[in-house]
Amino acid sequence: MPSAHLNPVRLPQPSLFRRDHERLQLLFTIYAATSPAPLPSAGLCISPEIRYQSERYLPIEQIRRLFYRYYRASLHHPPFVASTPFHEALSWADCFSQLPYWCQQTADPAHLLERLLKDAELHERFIYASFLPSRYNGPGFNRYPAQQSWVQGWFAATRGHEVVRCLDAACGSGEGSWELIEAAEQAGWTPGQVQLEGWTLDPLEVYAAQNRYLPHLPQRQTAYVRRTDPLVGQGWQHRLQFRAVDLLCEGWPAGSYDLVLCNGLLGGPMLHEPAAVRRVVAGLAARLQPGGWLLAANRFHGGWGKQLTGEQLADLFRQSGLEVKQAGEGVAGRRQVSGGST
């Protein structure tokens, strides 16, 4: 698929990291020769002793600062480091356990950095794995099947409209946006009758979505392309635009929509402060056309679902002037049409 976006990933110059690499290599040599606990390895359960020894000889803060600098040198935009394995790791051992299996050949972080700076393909895979981890994007397609079924019915019911405009806020790598196109196509809509936007925070995700490109997940990428190729053949990609939009900042792109999806975001790790959630819900509700729908479904883990319950989210929908309805799963709200009719 042709893309108006340039690949945001670049390969840094190894000379920029030579001194830090040598220092880290020396620390690991001392660690490997001194630590009585096993070195980190693939599948190893990280015990308190392993964590203690790792932190004693290889302080995670030093490694974290170095790899954050590597990320900054690797991207054309400021990195959102919260998704990376280094961000909340208690030790290098914990961080190592979260790395992709193809980065666990050795427990030496200096060796990992050296490999990344020499191998452009490995470097790109690592960058995508760091900022588009599978735990954020889930299985890709078919994540909210009950909602998708409702959306298919909605497209069928609105078939008499001349044009319909949809927004997939927090679209990630774009599979949910393509599911909207699938629903429209199955209901008999043609590409010229549908305009669809996908918004996500990270420009790397914009590139991945625009190009159906997941180099760190080759099997998922193959399935992604195979599933959407028939729609591309019909020209649907020209009706789908992905943008980097920070929902917490002002200056959203102009537009109003008949259907807005905001899945996997509200109340989760990336957006959970009450005032921020309220502001985003209000902003999305304000973008609805009269009679338009806002849908939000989530499958959060780690207790996040208890931070903002479905009923609390429904209350925020009501506070934003929406009438809460059923729409398959999650929370749905509809903006009243002129005269207050629903």
C-alpha positions as a Markdown table, in Angstrom:
| # | Residue | x | y | z |
|---|---|---|---|---|
| 1 | Met | 0.0 | 0.0 | 0.0 |
| 2 | Pro | 1.5 | 3.4 | -0.9 |
| 3 | Ser | 2.1 | 5.6 | 2.1 |
| 4 | Ala | 2.5 | 9.3 | 2.6 |
| 5 | His | 4.5 | 8.6 | 5.8 |
| 6 | Leu | 8.2 | 8.0 | 5.9 |
| 7 | Asn | 9.5 | 5.1 | 8.0 |
| 8 | Pro | 10.3 | 6.8 | 11.4 |
| 9 | Val | 13.1 | 4.2 | 12.2 |
| 10 | Arg | 16.7 | 4.9 | 11.5 |
| 11 | Leu | 19.9 | 3.1 | 12.4 |
| 12 | Pro | 22.1 | 5.2 | 14.8 |
| 13 | Gln | 25.8 | 5.6 | 14.3 |
| 14 | Pro | 27.6 | 3.1 | 16.6 |
| 15 | Ser | 30.3 | 5.7 | 17.4 |
| 16 | Leu | 27.7 | 7.6 | 19.4 |
| 17 | Phe | 27.6 | 4.8 | 21.9 |
| 18 | Arg | 31.2 | 3.5 | 22.0 |
| 19 | Arg | 32.2 | 4.9 | 25.4 |
| 20 | Asp | 29.0 | 3.8 | 27.1 |
| 21 | His | 29.1 | 0.4 | 25.4 |
| 22 | Glu | 32.7 | -0.2 | 26.7 |
| 23 | Arg | 31.7 | 0.8 | 30.2 |
| 24 | Leu | 28.6 | -1.4 | 30.2 |
| 25 | Gln | 30.7 | -4.3 | 28.8 |
| 26 | Leu | 33.1 | -3.9 | 31.8 |
| 27 | Leu | 30.2 | -4.0 | 34.3 |
| 28 | Phe | 28.8 | -7.1 | 32.8 |
| 29 | Thr | 32.2 | -8.9 | 32.8 |
| 30 | Ile | 32.5 | -8.2 | 36.5 |
| 31 | Tyr | 28.9 | -9.3 | 37.1 |
| 32 | Ala | 29.3 | -12.5 | 35.2 |
| 33 | Ala | 32.5 | -13.4 | 37.0 |
| 34 | Thr | 31.3 | -12.4 | 40.5 |
| 35 | Ser | 27.6 | -13.0 | 40.9 |
| 36 | Pro | 26.7 | -16.3 | 42.7 |
| 37 | Ala | 23.2 | -16.3 | 41.3 |
| 38 | Pro | 22.4 | -17.6 | 37.8 |
| 39 | Leu | 22.7 | -15.1 | 35.0 |
| 40 | Pro | 19.4 | -14.2 | 33.3 |
| 41 | Ser | 18.4 | -16.6 | 30.6 |
| 42 | Ala | 15.3 | -17.4 | 28.5 |
| 43 | Gly | 12.5 | -18.7 | 30.7 |
| 44 | Leu | 14.3 | -18.2 | 34.0 |
| 45 | Cys | 12.1 | -17.3 | 36.9 |
| 46 | Ile | 13.6 | -14.1 | 38.4 |
| 47 | Ser | 14.0 | -14.7 | 42.1 |
| 48 | Pro | 14.8 | -11.9 | 44.7 |
| 49 | Glu | 18.4 | -13.0 | 44.8 |
| 50 | Ile | 18.8 | -12.9 | 41.0 |
| 51 | Arg | 17.2 | -9.5 | 41.0 |
| 52 | Tyr | 19.5 | -8.3 | 43.8 |
| 53 | Gln | 22.7 | -9.5 | 42.2 |
| 54 | Ser | 21.7 | -8.1 | 38.9 |
| 55 | Glu | 21.0 | -4.7 | 40.4 |
| 56 | Arg | 24.2 | -4.8 | 42.4 |
| 57 | Tyr | 26.5 | -5.2 | 39.5 |
| 58 | Leu | 24.3 | -3.9 | 36.6 |
| 59 | Pro | 22.1 | -1.1 | 37.9 |
| 60 | Ile | 19.1 | -0.9 | 35.7 |
| 61 | Glu | 19.1 | 2.9 | 35.8 |
| 62 | Gln | 22.3 | 3.0 | 33.9 |
| 63 | Ile | 21.1 | 0.5 | 31.3 |
| 64 | Arg | 17.8 | 2.4 | 31.1 |
| 65 | Arg | 19.4 | 5.7 | 30.4 |
| 66 | Leu | 21.6 | 4.2 | 27.7 |
| 67 | Phe | 18.8 | 2.4 | 25.9 |
| 68 | Tyr | 16.6 | 5.5 | 26.1 |
| 69 | Arg | 19.3 | 7.4 | 24.3 |
| 70 | Tyr | 19.4 | 4.6 | 21.8 |
| 71 | Tyr | 15.7 | 4.9 | 21.2 |
| 72 | Arg | 16.0 | 8.7 | 20.8 |
| 73 | Ala | 18.7 | 8.2 | 18.2 |
| 74 | Ser | 16.7 | 5.6 | 16.4 |
| 75 | Leu | 13.5 | 7.6 | 15.8 |
| 76 | His | 12.6 | 10.8 | 14.1 |
| 77 | His | 10.2 | 11.7 | 16.8 |
| 78 | Pro | 10.4 | 11.7 | 20.7 |
| 79 | Pro | 9.9 | 8.1 | 21.9 |
| 80 | Phe | 7.1 | 7.2 | 24.2 |
| 81 | Val | 9.2 | 5.0 | 26.4 |
| 82 | Ala | 6.4 | 3.8 | 28.7 |
| 83 | Ser | 5.8 | 0.8 | 26.4 |
| 84 | Thr | 9.4 | -0.4 | 26.4 |
| 85 | Pro | 10.7 | -3.3 | 28.5 |
| 86 | Phe | 13.1 | -0.9 | 30.3 |
| 87 | His | 10.5 | 1.6 | 31.6 |
| 88 | Glu | 9.3 | -0.2 | 34.8 |
| 89 | Ala | 11.8 | -3.0 | 35.1 |
| 90 | Leu | 13.1 | -3.5 | 38.7 |
| 91 | Ser | 16.4 | -4.8 | 37.4 |
| 92 | Trp | 18.2 | -5.8 | 34.3 |
| 93 | Ala | 17.2 | -9.4 | 35.0 |
| 94 | Asp | 13.5 | -8.4 | 35.0 |
| 95 | Cys | 14.0 | -6.4 | 31.8 |
| 96 | Phe | 15.8 | -9.3 | 30.1 |
| 97 | Ser | 12.9 | -11.6 | 30.9 |
| 98 | Gln | 10.6 | -9.2 | 28.9 |
| 99 | Leu | 12.7 | -9.0 | 25.8 |
| 100 | Pro | 11.7 | -10.8 | 22.6 |
| 101 | Tyr | 13.1 | -14.3 | 22.5 |
| 102 | Trp | 15.3 | -13.4 | 19.6 |
| 103 | Cys | 17.1 | -10.9 | 21.8 |
| 104 | Gln | 17.8 | -13.4 | 24.6 |
| 105 | Gln | 20.9 | -15.0 | 23.1 |
| 106 | Thr | 23.1 | -13.7 | 26.0 |
| 107 | Ala | 22.4 | -11.9 | 29.2 |
| 108 | Asp | 25.0 | -9.2 | 28.3 |
| 109 | Pro | 23.2 | -5.9 | 27.6 |
| 110 | Ala | 26.3 | -4.5 | 25.9 |
| 111 | His | 26.3 | -7.4 | 23.5 |
| 112 | Leu | 22.6 | -6.7 | 22.7 |
| 113 | Leu | 23.3 | -3.1 | 22.0 |
| 114 | Glu | 26.2 | -4.0 | 19.8 |
| 115 | Arg | 24.0 | -6.4 | 17.8 |
| 116 | Leu | 21.3 | -3.8 | 17.4 |
| 117 | Leu | 23.7 | -1.2 | 16.1 |
| 118 | Lys | 25.3 | -3.6 | 13.5 |
| 119 | Asp | 22.2 | -5.4 | 12.2 |
| 120 | Ala | 19.7 | -3.0 | 10.6 |
| 121 | Glu | 16.9 | -5.7 | 10.3 |
| 122 | Leu | 17.3 | -6.7 | 14.0 |
| 123 | His | 17.4 | -3.1 | 15.0 |
| 124 | Glu | 14.1 | -2.3 | 13.2 |
| 125 | Arg | 12.4 | -5.4 | 14.7 |
| 126 | Phe | 13.6 | -4.4 | 18.2 |
| 127 | Ile | 12.3 | -0.9 | 17.8 |
| 128 | Tyr | 8.8 | -2.1 | 16.7 |
| 129 | Ala | 8.8 | -4.7 | 19.4 |
| 130 | Ser | 9.6 | -2.0 | 22.0 |
| 131 | Phe | 6.9 | 0.5 | 20.9 |
| 132 | Leu | 4.2 | -1.9 | 19.5 |
| 133 | Pro | 4.4 | -4.7 | 22.0 |
| 134 | Ser | 1.7 | -7.4 | 21.6 |
| 135 | Arg | 0.4 | -6.7 | 25.1 |
| 136 | Tyr | -0.8 | -3.3 | 23.9 |
| 137 | Asn | -2.2 | -4.4 | 20.6 |
| 138 | Gly | -3.8 | -7.7 | 21.6 |
| 139 | Pro | -4.6 | -10.2 | 18.9 |
| 140 | Gly | -5.2 | -7.5 | 16.3 |
| 141 | Phe | -8.4 | -8.6 | 14.6 |
| 142 | Asn | -11.5 | -10.0 | 16.3 |
| 143 | Arg | -10.7 | -8.4 | 19.7 |
| 144 | Tyr | -14.2 | -7.1 | 20.3 |
| 145 | Pro | -16.5 | -9.5 | 18.4 |
| 146 | Ala | -19.8 | -8.5 | 20.0 |
| 147 | Gln | -19.1 | -4.8 | 19.2 |
| 148 | Gln | -18.1 | -5.7 | 15.7 |
| 149 | Ser | -21.4 | -7.5 | 15.2 |
| 150 | Trp | -23.2 | -4.4 | 16.4 |
| 151 | Val | -21.2 | -2.2 | 14.0 |
| 152 | Gln | -22.1 | -4.4 | 11.1 |
| 153 | Gly | -25.8 | -4.0 | 12.0 |
| 154 | Trp | -25.3 | -0.3 | 12.3 |
| 155 | Phe | -23.8 | 0.0 | 8.8 |
| 156 | Ala | -26.7 | -2.0 | 7.4 |
| 157 | Ala | -29.2 | 0.2 | 9.2 |
| 158 | Thr | -27.6 | 3.4 | 7.9 |
| 159 | Arg | -27.4 | 2.2 | 4.3 |
| 160 | Gly | -29.6 | 5.0 | 3.0 |
| 161 | His | -27.1 | 7.7 | 3.9 |
| 162 | Glu | -25.1 | 9.3 | 1.1 |
| 163 | Val | -21.8 | 9.4 | 3.1 |
| 164 | Val | -20.8 | 8.1 | 6.5 |
| 165 | Arg | -17.7 | 9.3 | 8.5 |
| 166 | Cys | -16.0 | 7.1 | 11.1 |
| 167 | Leu | -13.2 | 7.6 | 13.5 |
| 168 | Asp | -11.1 | 4.9 | 15.2 |
| 169 | Ala | -9.5 | 6.8 | 18.1 |
| 170 | Ala | -6.6 | 4.9 | 19.6 |
| 171 | Cys | -6.4 | 2.8 | 16.5 |
| 172 | Gly | -3.0 | 1.3 | 17.3 |
| 173 | Ser | -1.6 | -0.7 | 14.4 |
| 174 | Gly | -4.9 | -0.3 | 12.5 |
| 175 | Glu | -6.7 | -3.7 | 12.5 |
| 176 | Gly | -9.8 | -2.3 | 14.2 |
| 177 | Ser | -9.9 | 0.4 | 11.5 |
| 178 | Trp | -9.9 | -2.2 | 8.8 |
| 179 | Glu | -12.7 | -4.1 | 10.6 |
| 180 | Leu | -14.8 | -1.0 | 10.2 |
| 181 | Ile | -14.1 | -1.1 | 6.5 |
| 182 | Glu | -15.0 | -4.8 | 6.4 |
| 183 | Ala | -18.3 | -4.0 | 8.1 |
| 184 | Ala | -19.1 | -1.2 | 5.7 |
| 185 | Glu | -18.2 | -3.4 | 2.7 |
| 186 | Gln | -20.3 | -6.3 | 3.9 |
| 187 | Ala | -23.3 | -3.9 | 4.3 |
| 188 | Gly | -23.1 | -2.8 | 0.7 |
| 189 | Trp | -21.3 | 0.5 | 1.1 |
| 190 | Thr | -18.7 | 1.5 | -1.6 |
| 191 | Pro | -15.4 | 3.2 | -0.9 |
| 192 | Gly | -16.7 | 6.5 | -2.3 |
| 193 | Gln | -19.4 | 6.6 | 0.4 |
| 194 | Val | -17.2 | 6.1 | 3.5 |
| 195 | Gln | -14.5 | 8.3 | 5.1 |
| 196 | Leu | -12.5 | 6.7 | 7.9 |
| 197 | Glu | -9.7 | 8.1 | 10.1 |
| 198 | Gly | -7.5 | 6.3 | 12.6 |
| 199 | Trp | -5.8 | 8.3 | 15.3 |
| 200 | Thr | -3.0 | 7.0 | 17.5 |
| 201 | Leu | -0.4 | 8.7 | 19.7 |
| 202 | Asp | 2.8 | 7.1 | 18.2 |
| 203 | Pro | 4.0 | 8.0 | 14.7 |
| 204 | Leu | 5.5 | 4.5 | 14.6 |
| 205 | Glu | 2.0 | 3.0 | 14.9 |
| 206 | Val | 0.8 | 5.4 | 12.2 |
| 207 | Tyr | 3.4 | 4.0 | 9.9 |
| 208 | Ala | 2.6 | 0.4 | 10.9 |
| 209 | Ala | -1.1 | 0.9 | 10.3 |
| 210 | Gln | -0.7 | 2.8 | 7.0 |
| 211 | Asn | 1.5 | 0.1 | 5.6 |
| 212 | Arg | 0.2 | -3.0 | 7.5 |
| 213 | Tyr | 3.7 | -3.4 | 8.6 |
| 214 | Leu | 4.7 | -5.4 | 11.7 |
| 215 | Pro | 8.3 | -6.6 | 11.2 |
| 216 | His | 8.5 | -7.9 | 14.8 |
| 217 | Leu | 5.4 | -10.1 | 14.3 |
| 218 | Pro | 5.9 | -11.6 | 10.8 |
| 219 | Gln | 3.0 | -14.2 | 11.1 |
| 220 | Arg | 0.6 | -11.5 | 12.3 |
| 221 | Gln | 1.7 | -9.2 | 9.5 |
| 222 | Thr | 1.2 | -11.9 | 6.9 |
| 223 | Ala | -2.3 | -12.5 | 8.3 |
| 224 | Tyr | -3.0 | -8.8 | 8.3 |
| 225 | Val | -2.0 | -8.3 | 4.7 |
| 226 | Arg | -3.9 | -11.4 | 3.5 |
| 227 | Arg | -7.1 | -10.4 | 5.3 |
| 228 | Thr | -7.1 | -6.8 | 4.0 |
| 229 | Asp | -5.7 | -7.3 | 0.4 |
| 230 | Pro | -9.2 | -7.9 | -1.1 |
| 231 | Leu | -10.3 | -4.5 | 0.4 |
| 232 | Val | -7.1 | -2.9 | -1.0 |
| 233 | Gly | -8.0 | -4.3 | -4.4 |
| 234 | Gln | -11.3 | -2.4 | -4.2 |
| 235 | Gly | -9.6 | 0.9 | -3.4 |
| 236 | Trp | -10.6 | 1.1 | 0.3 |
| 237 | Gln | -7.2 | 2.2 | 1.4 |
| 238 | His | -7.7 | 5.6 | -0.3 |
| 239 | Arg | -10.6 | 6.2 | 2.1 |
| 240 | Leu | -8.6 | 5.4 | 5.2 |
| 241 | Gln | -6.3 | 7.9 | 6.8 |
| 242 | Phe | -4.1 | 7.4 | 9.8 |
| 243 | Arg | -2.8 | 10.3 | 11.9 |
| 244 | Ala | -0.6 | 10.8 | 15.0 |
| 245 | Val | -2.9 | 12.6 | 17.4 |
| 246 | Asp | -2.4 | 13.1 | 21.1 |
| 247 | Leu | -5.9 | 13.0 | 22.6 |
| 248 | Leu | -4.6 | 14.7 | 25.8 |
| 249 | Cys | -3.5 | 17.8 | 23.8 |
| 250 | Glu | -5.5 | 20.5 | 22.1 |
| 251 | Gly | -5.5 | 20.9 | 18.4 |
| 252 | Trp | -7.2 | 17.7 | 17.2 |
| 253 | Pro | -7.8 | 17.5 | 13.4 |
| 254 | Ala | -11.1 | 19.1 | 12.4 |
| 255 | Gly | -14.0 | 16.9 | 11.6 |
| 256 | Ser | -17.3 | 15.4 | 12.8 |
| 257 | Tyr | -18.3 | 11.7 | 12.7 |
| 258 | Asp | -21.3 | 9.4 | 12.6 |
| 259 | Leu | -19.4 | 6.7 | 14.5 |
| 260 | Val | -16.4 | 6.9 | 16.8 |
| 261 | Leu | -14.6 | 4.0 | 18.4 |
| 262 | Cys | -12.2 | 4.4 | 21.3 |
| 263 | Asn | -11.3 | 0.8 | 22.3 |
| 264 | Gly | -8.5 | -0.3 | 24.7 |
| 265 | Leu | -7.7 | 3.2 | 26.0 |
| 266 | Leu | -10.1 | 4.8 | 28.5 |
| 267 | Gly | -9.2 | 3.8 | 32.0 |
| 268 | Gly | -6.2 | 1.7 | 31.0 |
| 269 | Pro | -2.5 | 2.1 | 31.6 |
| 270 | Met | -2.1 | 4.9 | 29.0 |
| 271 | Leu | -5.1 | 7.0 | 30.1 |
| 272 | His | -6.7 | 6.6 | 33.5 |
| 273 | Glu | -6.5 | 10.0 | 35.4 |
| 274 | Pro | -10.1 | 10.9 | 36.0 |
| 275 | Ala | -9.8 | 14.5 | 34.7 |
| 276 | Ala | -8.0 | 13.3 | 31.6 |
| 277 | Val | -10.5 | 10.5 | 30.8 |
| 278 | Arg | -13.3 | 13.0 | 31.3 |
| 279 | Arg | -11.7 | 15.5 | 28.9 |
| 280 | Val | -11.1 | 12.9 | 26.2 |
| 281 | Val | -14.7 | 11.5 | 26.4 |
| 282 | Ala | -16.0 | 15.1 | 26.2 |
| 283 | Gly | -13.8 | 15.8 | 23.2 |
| 284 | Leu | -14.9 | 12.7 | 21.3 |
| 285 | Ala | -18.6 | 13.3 | 22.2 |
| 286 | Ala | -18.3 | 16.8 | 20.8 |
| 287 | Arg | -17.1 | 15.4 | 17.5 |
| 288 | Leu | -20.3 | 13.3 | 16.9 |
| 289 | Gln | -22.9 | 14.3 | 14.4 |
| 290 | Pro | -26.5 | 14.5 | 15.7 |
| 291 | Gly | -27.5 | 10.8 | 16.1 |
| 292 | Gly | -23.8 | 9.7 | 16.1 |
| 293 | Trp | -22.4 | 7.0 | 18.3 |
| 294 | Leu | -19.4 | 6.7 | 20.6 |
| 295 | Leu | -18.3 | 3.2 | 21.4 |
| 296 | Ala | -15.7 | 2.1 | 24.0 |
| 297 | Ala | -14.7 | -1.5 | 24.8 |
| 298 | Asn | -11.7 | -2.6 | 26.8 |
| 299 | Arg | -10.0 | -5.8 | 27.8 |
| 300 | Phe | -7.6 | -4.5 | 30.4 |
| 301 | His | -5.5 | -6.8 | 32.6 |
| 302 | Gly | -3.6 | -6.2 | 35.8 |
| 303 | Gly | -6.6 | -4.7 | 37.7 |
| 304 | Trp | -7.0 | -1.7 | 35.3 |
| 305 | Gly | -10.6 | -2.6 | 34.7 |
| 306 | Lys | -11.3 | -1.8 | 38.3 |
| 307 | Gln | -9.8 | 1.7 | 38.1 |
| 308 | Leu | -12.6 | 2.9 | 35.8 |
| 309 | Thr | -15.7 | 0.6 | 35.8 |
| 310 | Gly | -18.1 | 0.3 | 33.0 |
| 311 | Glu | -20.7 | 2.2 | 35.0 |
| 312 | Gln | -18.3 | 5.0 | 35.8 |
| 313 | Leu | -17.4 | 5.3 | 32.1 |
| 314 | Ala | -21.1 | 5.4 | 31.3 |
| 315 | Asp | -21.6 | 8.3 | 33.7 |
| 316 | Leu | -18.9 | 10.2 | 31.9 |
| 317 | Phe | -20.7 | 9.6 | 28.6 |
| 318 | Arg | -23.9 | 11.0 | 30.2 |
| 319 | Gln | -22.0 | 14.0 | 31.5 |
| 320 | Ser | -20.9 | 14.7 | 28.0 |
| 321 | Gly | -24.5 | 14.8 | 26.8 |
| 322 | Leu | -24.8 | 11.3 | 25.4 |
| 323 | Glu | -27.6 | 8.8 | 25.9 |
| 324 | Val | -26.1 | 5.5 | 27.0 |
| 325 | Lys | -27.2 | 2.5 | 25.0 |
| 326 | Gln | -26.3 | -1.1 | 24.4 |
| 327 | Ala | -23.9 | -1.8 | 21.5 |
| 328 | Gly | -22.6 | -5.4 | 21.8 |
| 329 | Glu | -20.0 | -4.9 | 24.5 |
| 330 | Gly | -18.4 | -2.1 | 26.5 |
| 331 | Val | -20.1 | 1.3 | 26.8 |
| 332 | Ala | -21.9 | 3.1 | 24.0 |
| 333 | Gly | -23.4 | 6.5 | 23.8 |
| 334 | Arg | -25.6 | 8.3 | 21.2 |
| 335 | Arg | -25.8 | 12.0 | 20.6 |
| 336 | Gln | -29.4 | 13.2 | 20.3 |
| 337 | Val | -30.7 | 14.3 | 17.0 |
| 338 | Ser | -32.3 | 17.7 | 16.5 |
| 339 | Gly | -35.4 | 18.2 | 18.6 |
| 340 | Gly | -34.2 | 15.7 | 21.2 |
| 341 | Ser | -35.4 | 12.6 | 19.4 |
| 342 | Thr | -33.3 | 9.5 | 19.7 |
